[in-house]
Amino acid sequence: MTAPSQTPYGLLVLAALPQPPVDMVMPETAQALFTLFIFAPLGFMLVVAVRMIVKDRDPLMLICIAGGAVAMLFEAFARSFFADPATLSAAELIAMFHYYFVANPQGIGFDVQPPKS
């Protein structure tokens, strides 16, 4: 007589969670409109920032846009390393990138083959 197979509890919990739809596709027109409405304000503000630099010699608006872009990218990449952006320093983030892209065998450094001599 064989013992009934026991499914680990974690798999049962995962099986009970609703799964995201994998067959949904965003229509191209809706995607183009969404992209336009997302980048139109940024483009407008970049034009205003360049005008302020040329006319008034005031780079404040461009510095604010660049700071917002750095903050947005820093938070997104910090969260991708499962770190709290409020407590992570830029040096730690650079170290994590270095480890992932150079030292980690699953990173990009693994994909690059040394030249054959």
HELIX and SHEET records of a PDB file:
HELIX    1   1 TYR A    9  ALA A   16  1                                   8    
HELIX    2   2 GLU A   28  ASP A   56  1                                  29    
HELIX    3   3 LEU A   60  SER A   80  1                                  21    
HELIX    4   4 ALA A   90  HIS A   98  1                                   9    
HELIX    5   5 TYR A   99  ALA A  103  3                                   5    
HELIX    6   6 ILE A  108  ASP A  111  1                                   4    
END                                                                             
